[in-house]
């Protein structure tokens, strides 16, 4: 309970700091949504000042910040400059698909990395290990937007196996959920391919160090072989650092959603952020930054709780 309270306080403090940095960075950016000519080339300076007054942009920055902070504590992120709709409703409408893509990708990356990373370590310096390392390096170096375009051209345009944009077909005889899954095959593939390379190399490195450890040779000397070595020696020592690494990789996955959703025209939070940045729609940008930061911090807290469940020494270290 004490640890949970500390983590809650940590999230609150970090969100407060992130809100200050985000608010300051947004207002230091050149130009604005209400700059002369942005809305309408014929708009008058008087009309612009009136719009600024409506949105509270004519007040000092510290007054604007605390008004905004008070509003987000009530889960009110303001009104979008571009659409005139509630920012909260805009984000809630697009958040589920972004979470779906990231959660599926994260689970797949975890499973693939553990399987191939451990197997590569067990066959160290062999052909299998060489192939896995080369694949991981290609995955690590491949830009996600370039891979997205390759998959769109080959599997979407040339072969016609998968749709290249959106979440649903206009005319289809298959169930809606299956149609959505079909549309998400290429985006999720790009997310997995972009994240799995570095994770495989990380798991391989951890596994190699475990295989060279004294306790591994001691376990073999006691007659533990095969799957029992994986279950009782390798897995317990591999999971804690791997769970920590997964928690740290969440920001990269969420950030990658901006590129993936923009390329595949997926109506998620990443595409909304990209469109809002182009339109200088500050309330939406700041709302997405706060939500993304909260999800990242929550992911790290969940990773710590998972560590508590699988590693009793972590609980003792936290208490000390």
Secondary structure, DSSP 8 states (H G I E B T S, - for coil): -HHHHHHHHHHHHHHHHHHHHHHHHHHHSSS-TTSTTTS-TT--HHHHHHHHHHTTTTS-HHHHHHHHHHHHHTT---B-TTT-SBHHHHHHHHHHHHHHHHHHHHHHHHHHHHHHHHHHHHTTTSHHHHHHHHHHHHHHHS-HHHHHHHHIIIIIIIS--S--SSSS-SS-SS-HHHHHHHHHHHHHHHHHHHHHHHHHHHHHHHHHHHHTSHHHHHHHHTT--THHHIIIIIHHHHHHHHHHHHHHHHHHHHHHHHHHHHHTT--SHHHHHHHHHHHT-HHHHHHHHHHHHHHHHHHHHHHHHHHHHH-HHHHHHHH-
